[in-house]
């Protein structure tokens, strides 16, 4: 009996040491347990003695599970309470609009969510949203999609607030919704076309809208090697549906050429070689405007005709204008990011021209046509200070001389 008593005491002590071992192993990974097992076997030689059996696997699992449960609980306590709240916007133009409009809505959702310390959410039950994300956004900007949660949130649990309603290009400060206690918030509004919604997260935007390697290679091919060390002025042209939608004003031939010449003259004072690259959606328009400054472009399959009430200027600085074929919008964005030292927006309400400039090469400078001069219908819905960042420079045609001048 005395022997059995000693064995039970030993088992008790050994069990305590085994627990200590598990904790030590979790932290420093020693071989203490194997060592104690050897001691136990050397001291207990006879089968007739009561055996001390410890299920080390279960014990280890129990301690590890408890350890990780404690860590998980600590992590949960670290999550800011506000980020348990969600934010959605109407994504009014998201299903049908062009890439520029889509980017304004989805990037504004990111920026506003950051301001309100909420999680940006896209409704997973809306097939239009999901199709756009899968077909138009994810292939171009895979990192952008990762910035949102796709959730099914019961409509009865969502509170609606109206903001940025009835106008495309005005800033309606979302901070007025900071103190809302409701978990799920939907902002009912249109377009959200103001840099003020997201300018505070610009480094993040630059990162998540980076082009893929394949897109960057395709963009690089657009510029012949002999021009890659030049100072590049990127003139953006927007025509297409702007010519007949009754609201927007398309790029004007006279302004496009005059403003480009003005910028070439200006930068030639400080740069040895200046080259112009024309980006946009009307290559034949570009060929007409820069006919005397272009090289032979074989991708133009039909002769251009001058239907733009335009004539080549008698005096113009010497430079080469590189015309780019209309491929895809993301290639133009990638080109701007790689090469554009200066961007010129010739159609002042073009949202794609806006993003082409916003995502352009680091330390680039943007110029844009005075929207009041173009008589663009979007002006009725726009606060210029909300749409154009303050560091961008406005260009206007002097009514007396016809020359381009800066408006500072």
Secondary structure, DSSP 8 states (H G I E B T S, - for coil): -HHHHHHHHHHHHHHHHHHHHHHHHHHH--SHHHHHHHHHHHH---TTS------HHHHHHHHHHHHHHHHHHHHHHHS-GGGGSEEEE--TTTTTS-HHHHHHHHHHHHHHHHHHT-EEEEETT-HHHHHHIIIIITTT-HHHHTTSEEE---GGGEEEEE-S-S-SB----GGGGTT---SEEEEE-S----GGGTGGGHHHHHHHT---HHHHHHHHHTS-GGGTTSEEEEEEE--GGGGTSSS-----HHHHHHHHHHHHHHHHTT-S-EEEEEEES-HHHHHHHTGGG----TT--S-----SS----SS-----EEE-----HHHHHHHHHHH-SEEEESSTT-HHHHHHHHTSSTT-EEEEE-HHHHT-GGGGGB-HHHHS-TTSEEEEE-TTT--EEEE-
